């Protein structure tokens, strides 16, 4: 059996019905704790991002806005452009609906996990304040649960690699501009290493400048395509809802297996897009400069709203209206090349080149954002064991970018899917276990700010 097929089968196994039931049950429990209060507090969340309640004397290294930008840099990226295309290719238009459902639940989940990231902060081997599942598992649940924290960090070291980002960027540059994937890998390895040598502040400075601009640019491009195909938007929404439940296939005898495949695809791709419940975002938000854990929970829940509900929806509609959806099966394209085809169909060469600029910005910002997560997992596992500071990590991460550019896309997607599933399990266990502490803190916080 080749490695590509093996990874695909393992991904199908770990993302099977048991995990979906586990995630659904956990989300129901978290919803019962919050009663959707965080989602009703969206206005307060936006006020926090603007710095209205900033505490300059609090612990932490970065502002609410920088923490959100850093988290979005790792989520708003090729998961939104290529990941949505993979979802449509694998599960049809209906997968988009299940991405929406996962995102709404994910807002609530991110509130809890990112509140915990500040509530139970720890220190890395260099004495820097850090947050994330490793720390709230160990400090919140107790030393006896440290193996669970180590398991998260180990799978996080794989799941937070930028393999998909560099792979899709290399594929796009090869297809559109005939640049060999090997050269793409080497060039971006060098630039990433340079930024990583500057540490967290250089990373946060880069992402807070790039993320807002690139997001607006991409939204405008999608809106342009949709404006040109406005008559197809409502039919595409109908297609999404029908496909989500198999209504359009009932006459043909839709099977429960086929419907489950659509749901699994939507949940997986939503997890890859906004990372709610996976445990990555708490590692970014755990660095926020605040003495109120709940405040960072409020800020964090904006991630799935911006990432999946807004940006992924625009991508999905652009793909579906930009090509003949009825002939989707006849188009032998997947990932970034499917999205590029859709933009080119509507906007011609301008669409291809404009998307190329956005792909460059999205993929590179995600590589940098993911490096922050990857380093936290690395530091938790190895704790500066070789006495060489950050150099071993930077060499490791840089090397994976060079390698990731040349791997087959299907193998990369399966590997990341596996890692995400195995990261989600310890993180969700800890989040549900500690949810009562967040609920108590939320009640006091809402009374203080009259939410």
ABEGO torsion letter per residue (X at the ends): XBAAAAAAAAAAAAABAAAAAAAAAAAAAAAAAAGGAAAAAAAAAAAAAAGAABBAABBEABBAAAAAAAAAAAABBAAAAAAAAAAAAAAEAAAAAAAAAAAAAAAAAAAAAAAAAAABBBBBAAGBBBBEAAAAAAAAAEAAAAAAAAAAAAAAAAAABAAAAAAAAAAAAAAAAGBBAAAAAAAAAAAAAAAAAAEAAAAAAAAAAAAAAAAAAAAAAAAAAAAAAAAAAAAAAAAAAAAAAGAAAAAAGBBAAAAAAAAAAAAAAAAAAAGBGAGAAAAAAAABBBABAAAAAAAAAAAAAAAAAAAAAAAAAAAAAABBAAAAAABBBBEAAAAAAAAAAAAEAAAAAAAAAAAAAAAAAAAAAAAAAAAAAAAAAAGGAAGAEAAAAAAAAAAAAAAAAABBAAAAAAAAAAAAAAAAAAAAAAAAAAAAAAAAAAAAAAAAAGX
